[in-house]
Amino acid sequence: MSISVTSAIPTLSFVTGNTASNAQAAENQRQVQQSSAGPADTVRLTEAQQVYQLYNQGQKISQIASALNLSVESVNNYLGITTAAG
């Protein structure tokens, strides 16, 4: 699982009626998007961070274990949850 953060790209509004102006505005917007859409920043999370994130989003422990290909015991350990053997 990874999270990417990209910068906001300004949007241009169009006024209906003048097709030539709209076409030029569309071309200008395309150029702005191309010039400012450099590589996206990527943040890599550890397994523990991913477990905390999914848990805080409300996912069940079994769902987290399945999504991250971990055992339920590993997820519990990351979350500091102890189970009583009995």
N, CA, C and O atoms as CSV, one atom per row, in Angstrom:
chain,resi,resn,atom,element,x,y,z
A,1,MET,N,N,0.853,-1.165,0.000
A,1,MET,CA,C,0.000,0.000,0.000
A,1,MET,C,C,0.892,1.219,0.000
A,1,MET,O,O,1.858,1.266,0.762
A,2,SER,N,N,0.611,2.183,-0.807
A,2,SER,CA,C,1.375,3.415,-0.797
A,2,SER,C,C,0.428,4.589,-0.916
A,2,SER,O,O,-0.689,4.474,-1.421
A,3,ILE,N,N,0.904,5.712,-0.440
A,3,ILE,CA,C,0.138,6.940,-0.510
A,3,ILE,C,C,0.940,7.908,-1.345
A,3,ILE,O,O,2.139,8.073,-1.120
A,4,SER,N,N,0.305,8.545,-2.297
A,4,SER,CA,C,1.028,9.535,-3.084
A,4,SER,C,C,0.383,10.892,-2.885
A,4,SER,O,O,-0.833,11.012,-2.737
A,5,VAL,N,N,1.226,11.903,-2.885
A,5,VAL,CA,C,0.772,13.273,-2.713
A,5,VAL,C,C,1.227,14.057,-3.935
A,5,VAL,O,O,2.407,14.040,-4.286
A,6,THR,N,N,0.306,14.730,-4.570
A,6,THR,CA,C,0.667,15.536,-5.726
A,6,THR,C,C,0.252,16.968,-5.486
A,6,THR,O,O,-0.661,17.233,-4.704
A,7,SER,N,N,0.905,17.878,-6.143
A,7,SER,CA,C,0.562,19.286,-5.985
A,7,SER,C,C,-0.718,19.587,-6.745
A,7,SER,O,O,-1.053,18.923,-7.725
A,8,ALA,N,N,-1.422,20.603,-6.268
A,8,ALA,CA,C,-2.665,21.010,-6.923
A,8,ALA,C,C,-2.340,21.705,-8.233
A,8,ALA,O,O,-1.394,22.489,-8.312
A,9,ILE,N,N,-3.114,21.419,-9.240
A,9,ILE,CA,C,-2.931,22.039,-10.549
A,9,ILE,C,C,-4.027,23.080,-10.717
A,9,ILE,O,O,-5.207,22.771,-10.549
A,10,PRO,N,N,-3.650,24.307,-11.045
A,10,PRO,CA,C,-4.676,25.341,-11.195
A,10,PRO,C,C,-5.617,25.010,-12.341
A,10,PRO,O,O,-5.211,24.450,-13.359
A,11,THR,N,N,-6.863,25.363,-12.158
A,11,THR,CA,C,-7.846,25.133,-13.216
A,11,THR,C,C,-8.228,26.466,-13.836
A,11,THR,O,O,-8.230,27.502,-13.171
A,12,LEU,N,N,-8.543,26.421,-15.085
A,12,LEU,CA,C,-8.979,27.614,-15.796
A,12,LEU,C,C,-10.446,27.469,-16.126
A,12,LEU,O,O,-10.904,26.385,-16.488
A,13,SER,N,N,-11.187,28.562,-16.002
A,13,SER,CA,C,-12.602,28.488,-16.339
A,13,SER,C,C,-12.800,28.976,-17.771
A,13,SER,O,O,-12.019,29.778,-18.283
A,14,PHE,N,N,-13.841,28.484,-18.395
A,14,PHE,CA,C,-14.146,28.810,-19.780
A,14,PHE,C,C,-15.434,29.611,-19.847
A,14,PHE,O,O,-16.389,29.363,-19.110
A,15,VAL,N,N,-15.430,30.562,-20.736
A,15,VAL,CA,C,-16.643,31.335,-20.990
A,15,VAL,C,C,-17.218,30.814,-22.291
A,15,VAL,O,O,-16.520,30.745,-23.302
A,16,THR,N,N,-18.498,30.444,-22.268
A,16,THR,CA,C,-19.110,29.915,-23.484
A,16,THR,C,C,-19.365,31.046,-24.465
A,16,THR,O,O,-19.568,32.197,-24.079
A,17,GLY,N,N,-19.349,30.699,-25.709
A,17,GLY,CA,C,-19.652,31.685,-26.739
A,17,GLY,C,C,-18.532,31.834,-27.744
A,17,GLY,O,O,-18.776,31.697,-28.942
A,18,ASN,N,N,-17.330,32.106,-27.317
A,18,ASN,CA,C,-16.223,32.331,-28.224
A,18,ASN,C,C,-15.395,31.057,-28.323
A,18,ASN,O,O,-14.573,30.774,-27.451
A,19,THR,N,N,-15.612,30.299,-29.376
A,19,THR,CA,C,-14.968,28.999,-29.555
A,19,THR,C,C,-13.458,29.119,-29.673
A,19,THR,O,O,-12.731,28.279,-29.142
A,20,ALA,N,N,-12.973,30.148,-30.359
A,20,ALA,CA,C,-11.527,30.335,-30.523
A,20,ALA,C,C,-10.874,30.593,-29.174
A,20,ALA,O,O,-9.818,30.035,-28.876
A,21,SER,N,N,-11.492,31.430,-28.361
A,21,SER,CA,C,-10.953,31.721,-27.031
A,21,SER,C,C,-10.975,30.479,-26.152
A,21,SER,O,O,-10.033,30.225,-25.402
A,22,ASN,N,N,-12.062,29.702,-26.245
A,22,ASN,CA,C,-12.160,28.473,-25.464
A,22,ASN,C,C,-11.092,27.474,-25.878
A,22,ASN,O,O,-10.502,26.807,-25.028
A,23,ALA,N,N,-10.841,27.368,-27.167
A,23,ALA,CA,C,-9.820,26.450,-27.659
A,23,ALA,C,C,-8.441,26.880,-27.163
A,23,ALA,O,O,-7.637,26.038,-26.763
A,24,GLN,N,N,-8.166,28.178,-27.186
A,24,GLN,CA,C,-6.873,28.682,-26.707
A,24,GLN,C,C,-6.752,28.464,-25.202
A,24,GLN,O,O,-5.684,28.084,-24.722
A,25,ALA,N,N,-7.823,28.696,-24.451
A,25,ALA,CA,C,-7.799,28.491,-23.009
A,25,ALA,C,C,-7.567,27.021,-22.685
A,25,ALA,O,O,-6.834,26.703,-21.749
A,26,ALA,N,N,-8.179,26.131,-23.442
A,26,ALA,CA,C,-7.985,24.695,-23.232
A,26,ALA,C,C,-6.532,24.308,-23.490
A,26,ALA,O,O,-5.957,23.514,-22.745
A,27,GLU,N,N,-5.943,24.865,-24.539
A,27,GLU,CA,C,-4.537,24.595,-24.853
A,27,GLU,C,C,-3.628,25.140,-23.754
A,27,GLU,O,O,-2.665,24.483,-23.359
A,28,ASN,N,N,-3.933,26.336,-23.264
A,28,ASN,CA,C,-3.142,26.920,-22.177
A,28,ASN,C,C,-3.206,26.051,-20.926
A,28,ASN,O,O,-2.192,25.838,-20.261
A,29,GLN,N,N,-4.396,25.550,-20.606
A,29,GLN,CA,C,-4.551,24.694,-19.433
A,29,GLN,C,C,-3.769,23.402,-19.608
A,29,GLN,O,O,-3.140,22.928,-18.662
A,30,ARG,N,N,-3.799,22.829,-20.795
A,30,ARG,CA,C,-3.053,21.594,-21.053
A,30,ARG,C,C,-1.568,21.827,-20.846
A,30,ARG,O,O,-0.884,20.982,-20.269
A,31,GLN,N,N,-1.058,22.970,-21.312
A,31,GLN,CA,C,0.356,23.287,-21.155
A,31,GLN,C,C,0.722,23.489,-19.691
A,31,GLN,O,O,1.791,23.065,-19.253
A,32,VAL,N,N,-0.156,24.134,-18.934
A,32,VAL,CA,C,0.094,24.337,-17.506
A,32,VAL,C,C,0.153,22.996,-16.797
A,32,VAL,O,O,1.036,22.771,-15.970
A,33,GLN,N,N,-0.774,22.105,-17.111
A,33,GLN,CA,C,-0.801,20.798,-16.475
A,33,GLN,C,C,0.447,20.000,-16.807
A,33,GLN,O,O,0.997,19.330,-15.933
A,34,GLN,N,N,0.900,20.055,-18.040
A,34,GLN,CA,C,2.092,19.313,-18.431
A,34,GLN,C,C,3.322,19.862,-17.738
A,34,GLN,O,O,4.175,19.093,-17.295
A,35,SER,N,N,3.430,21.184,-17.634
A,35,SER,CA,C,4.639,21.776,-17.065
A,35,SER,C,C,4.701,21.633,-15.555
A,35,SER,O,O,5.796,21.595,-14.994
A,36,SER,N,N,3.561,21.553,-14.877
A,36,SER,CA,C,3.576,21.491,-13.419
A,36,SER,C,C,3.276,20.103,-12.872
A,36,SER,O,O,3.209,19.928,-11.656
A,37,ALA,N,N,3.098,19.130,-13.727
A,37,ALA,CA,C,2.717,17.794,-13.276
A,37,ALA,C,C,3.927,16.892,-13.153
A,37,ALA,O,O,3.864,15.729,-13.551
A,38,GLY,N,N,5.031,17.394,-12.613
A,38,GLY,CA,C,6.248,16.618,-12.461
A,38,GLY,C,C,5.991,15.304,-11.734
A,38,GLY,O,O,4.839,14.951,-11.481
A,39,PRO,N,N,7.042,14.587,-11.401
A,39,PRO,CA,C,6.855,13.290,-10.759
A,39,PRO,C,C,6.165,13.448,-9.402
A,39,PRO,O,O,6.432,14.393,-8.661
A,40,ALA,N,N,5.289,12.521,-9.101
A,40,ALA,CA,C,4.544,12.557,-7.839
A,40,ALA,C,C,5.451,12.133,-6.696
A,40,ALA,O,O,6.301,11.257,-6.861
A,41,ASP,N,N,5.269,12.755,-5.536
A,41,ASP,CA,C,6.000,12.354,-4.346
A,41,ASP,C,C,5.358,11.091,-3.794
A,41,ASP,O,O,4.136,10.950,-3.824
A,42,THR,N,N,6.166,10.184,-3.297
A,42,THR,CA,C,5.653,8.938,-2.755
A,42,THR,C,C,6.156,8.771,-1.337
A,42,THR,O,O,7.331,9.001,-1.052
A,43,VAL,N,N,5.265,8.373,-0.456
A,43,VAL,CA,C,5.620,8.100,0.928
A,43,VAL,C,C,5.454,6.612,1.158
A,43,VAL,O,O,4.383,6.061,0.906
A,44,ARG,N,N,6.486,5.965,1.628
A,44,ARG,CA,C,6.423,4.532,1.911
A,44,ARG,C,C,6.220,4.340,3.412
A,44,ARG,O,O,6.954,4.899,4.228
A,45,LEU,N,N,5.218,3.546,3.759
A,45,LEU,CA,C,4.917,3.273,5.162
A,45,LEU,C,C,5.425,1.891,5.549
A,45,LEU,O,O,5.416,0.967,4.737
A,46,THR,N,N,5.868,1.759,6.790
A,46,THR,CA,C,6.264,0.453,7.295
A,46,THR,C,C,5.004,-0.382,7.496
A,46,THR,O,O,3.888,0.135,7.456
A,47,GLU,N,N,5.201,-1.679,7.713
A,47,GLU,CA,C,4.027,-2.537,7.977
A,47,GLU,C,C,3.268,-2.035,9.192
A,47,GLU,O,O,2.039,-1.982,9.181
A,48,ALA,N,N,3.994,-1.665,10.241
A,48,ALA,CA,C,3.345,-1.181,11.469
A,48,ALA,C,C,2.503,0.062,11.177
A,48,ALA,O,O,1.374,0.172,11.654
A,49,GLN,N,N,3.043,0.989,10.403
A,49,GLN,CA,C,2.302,2.202,10.062
A,49,GLN,C,C,1.070,1.879,9.226
A,49,GLN,O,O,0.013,2.483,9.407
A,50,GLN,N,N,1.210,0.926,8.314
A,50,GLN,CA,C,0.059,0.531,7.499
A,50,GLN,C,C,-1.017,-0.092,8.365
A,50,GLN,O,O,-2.204,0.174,8.177
A,51,VAL,N,N,-0.604,-0.925,9.319
A,51,VAL,CA,C,-1.569,-1.554,10.221
A,51,VAL,C,C,-2.320,-0.484,11.001
A,51,VAL,O,O,-3.548,-0.520,11.075
A,52,TYR,N,N,-1.585,0.480,11.591
A,52,TYR,CA,C,-2.232,1.555,12.346
A,52,TYR,C,C,-3.177,2.361,11.475
A,52,TYR,O,O,-4.280,2.704,11.900
A,53,GLN,N,N,-2.751,2.661,10.266
A,53,GLN,CA,C,-3.589,3.454,9.377
A,53,GLN,C,C,-4.896,2.733,9.061
A,53,GLN,O,O,-5.972,3.323,9.157
A,54,LEU,N,N,-4.804,1.466,8.688
A,54,LEU,CA,C,-6.013,0.709,8.350
A,54,LEU,C,C,-6.911,0.529,9.572
A,54,LEU,O,O,-8.135,0.598,9.463
A,55,TYR,N,N,-6.303,0.297,10.733
A,55,TYR,CA,C,-7.072,0.134,11.971
A,55,TYR,C,C,-7.813,1.431,12.316
A,55,TYR,O,O,-8.981,1.407,12.705
A,56,ASN,N,N,-7.122,2.553,12.168
A,56,ASN,CA,C,-7.747,3.851,12.449
A,56,ASN,C,C,-8.831,4.201,11.441
A,56,ASN,O,O,-9.703,5.021,11.729
A,57,GLN,N,N,-8.787,3.590,10.265
A,57,GLN,CA,C,-9.831,3.800,9.259
A,57,GLN,C,C,-11.038,2.906,9.522
A,57,GLN,O,O,-12.036,2.984,8.804
A,58,GLY,N,N,-10.954,2.060,10.546
A,58,GLY,CA,C,-12.097,1.246,10.925
A,58,GLY,C,C,-12.097,-0.173,10.395
A,58,GLY,O,O,-13.092,-0.882,10.545
A,59,GLN,N,N,-11.004,-0.607,9.777
A,59,GLN,CA,C,-10.971,-1.979,9.265
A,59,GLN,C,C,-10.775,-2.966,10.411
A,59,GLN,O,O,-10.114,-2.665,11.405
A,60,LYS,N,N,-11.353,-4.129,10.254
A,60,LYS,CA,C,-11.219,-5.191,11.243
A,60,LYS,C,C,-9.833,-5.816,11.139
A,60,LYS,O,O,-9.190,-5.768,10.091
A,61,ILE,N,N,-9.394,-6.396,12.232
A,61,ILE,CA,C,-8.065,-6.997,12.286
A,61,ILE,C,C,-7.901,-8.068,11.219
A,61,ILE,O,O,-6.848,-8.152,10.588
A,62,SER,N,N,-8.918,-8.884,11.007
A,62,SER,CA,C,-8.823,-9.928,9.981
A,62,SER,C,C,-8.699,-9.327,8.582
A,62,SER,O,O,-8.004,-9.879,7.729
A,63,GLN,N,N,-9.372,-8.201,8.344
A,63,GLN,CA,C,-9.274,-7.522,7.048
A,63,GLN,C,C,-7.867,-6.956,6.842
A,63,GLN,O,O,-7.303,-7.047,5.752
A,64,ILE,N,N,-7.313,-6.375,7.899
A,64,ILE,CA,C,-5.966,-5.810,7.825
A,64,ILE,C,C,-4.963,-6.914,7.539
A,64,ILE,O,O,-4.094,-6.768,6.680
A,65,ALA,N,N,-5.090,-8.023,8.266
A,65,ALA,CA,C,-4.175,-9.153,8.076
A,65,ALA,C,C,-4.233,-9.648,6.639
A,65,ALA,O,O,-3.198,-9.931,6.036
A,66,SER,N,N,-5.415,-9.753,6.098
A,66,SER,CA,C,-5.582,-10.226,4.731
A,66,SER,C,C,-5.011,-9.229,3.723
A,66,SER,O,O,-4.310,-9.618,2.789
A,67,ALA,N,N,-5.311,-7.948,3.914
A,67,ALA,CA,C,-4.862,-6.920,2.975
A,67,ALA,C,C,-3.342,-6.800,2.935
A,67,ALA,O,O,-2.764,-6.540,1.880
A,68,LEU,N,N,-2.694,-6.989,4.089
A,68,LEU,CA,C,-1.243,-6.817,4.160
A,68,LEU,C,C,-0.489,-8.147,4.127
A,68,LEU,O,O,0.732,-8.187,4.273
A,69,ASN,N,N,-1.233,-9.227,3.933
A,69,ASN,CA,C,-0.631,-10.563,3.887
A,69,ASN,C,C,0.147,-10.868,5.169
A,69,ASN,O,O,1.281,-11.346,5.133
A,70,LEU,N,N,-0.499,-10.576,6.302
A,70,LEU,CA,C,0.078,-10.824,7.625
A,70,LEU,C,C,-0.825,-11.775,8.386
A,70,LEU,O,O,-1.982,-11.979,8.018
A,71,SER,N,N,-0.295,-12.348,9.438
A,71,SER,CA,C,-1.137,-13.163,10.312
A,71,SER,C,C,-1.907,-12.229,11.246
A,71,SER,O,O,-1.495,-11.096,11.492
A,72,VAL,N,N,-3.026,-12.725,11.757
A,72,VAL,CA,C,-3.810,-11.954,12.721
A,72,VAL,C,C,-2.949,-11.670,13.955
A,72,VAL,O,O,-3.041,-10.594,14.545
A,73,GLU,N,N,-2.125,-12.625,14.335
A,73,GLU,CA,C,-1.229,-12.448,15.489
A,73,GLU,C,C,-0.254,-11.285,15.242
A,73,GLU,O,O,0.004,-10.495,16.150
A,74,SER,N,N,0.279,-11.175,14.041
A,74,SER,CA,C,1.196,-10.074,13.724
A,74,SER,C,C,0.491,-8.724,13.810
A,74,SER,O,O,1.047,-7.761,14.338
A,75,VAL,N,N,-0.728,-8.656,13.294
A,75,VAL,CA,C,-1.496,-7.413,13.359
A,75,VAL,C,C,-1.764,-7.057,14.818
A,75,VAL,O,O,-1.607,-5.903,15.216
A,76,ASN,N,N,-2.165,-8.040,15.610
A,76,ASN,CA,C,-2.387,-7.796,17.038
A,76,ASN,C,C,-1.122,-7.293,17.720
A,76,ASN,O,O,-1.185,-6.390,18.554
A,77,ASN,N,N,0.024,-7.869,17.373
A,77,ASN,CA,C,1.287,-7.435,17.960
A,77,ASN,C,C,1.590,-5.980,17.596
A,77,ASN,O,O,2.012,-5.207,18.456
A,78,TYR,N,N,1.381,-5.601,16.343
A,78,TYR,CA,C,1.615,-4.220,15.932
A,78,TYR,C,C,0.714,-3.253,16.705
A,78,TYR,O,O,1.119,-2.139,17.034
A,79,LEU,N,N,-0.506,-3.694,16.987
A,79,LEU,CA,C,-1.468,-2.846,17.671
A,79,LEU,C,C,-1.355,-2.949,19.196
A,79,LEU,O,O,-2.038,-2.224,19.920
A,80,GLY,N,N,-0.499,-3.843,19.679
A,80,GLY,CA,C,-0.340,-4.014,21.123
A,80,GLY,C,C,-1.499,-4.703,21.778
A,80,GLY,O,O,-1.771,-4.498,22.961
A,81,ILE,N,N,-2.189,-5.525,21.010
A,81,ILE,CA,C,-3.342,-6.266,21.523
A,81,ILE,C,C,-2.872,-7.648,21.959
A,81,ILE,O,O,-2.258,-8.381,21.183
A,82,THR,N,N,-3.165,-7.991,23.195
A,82,THR,CA,C,-2.808,-9.318,23.677
A,82,THR,C,C,-4.055,-10.153,23.760
A,82,THR,O,O,-5.125,-9.662,24.120
A,83,THR,N,N,-3.916,-11.412,23.426
A,83,THR,CA,C,-5.042,-12.337,23.520
A,83,THR,C,C,-4.730,-13.343,24.615
A,83,THR,O,O,-3.617,-13.859,24.713
A,84,ALA,N,N,-5.716,-13.603,25.417
A,84,ALA,CA,C,-5.536,-14.560,26.508
A,84,ALA,C,C,-5.646,-15.978,25.974
A,84,ALA,O,O,-6.624,-16.343,25.322
A,85,ALA,N,N,-4.629,-16.761,26.265
A,85,ALA,CA,C,-4.673,-18.177,25.847
A,85,ALA,C,C,-5.492,-18.909,26.881
A,85,ALA,O,O,-5.259,-18.795,28.085
A,86,GLY,N,N,-6.434,-19.646,26.400
A,86,GLY,CA,C,-7.240,-20.307,27.420
A,86,GLY,C,C,-8.108,-21.293,26.891
A,86,GLY,O,O,-8.848,-21.931,27.640
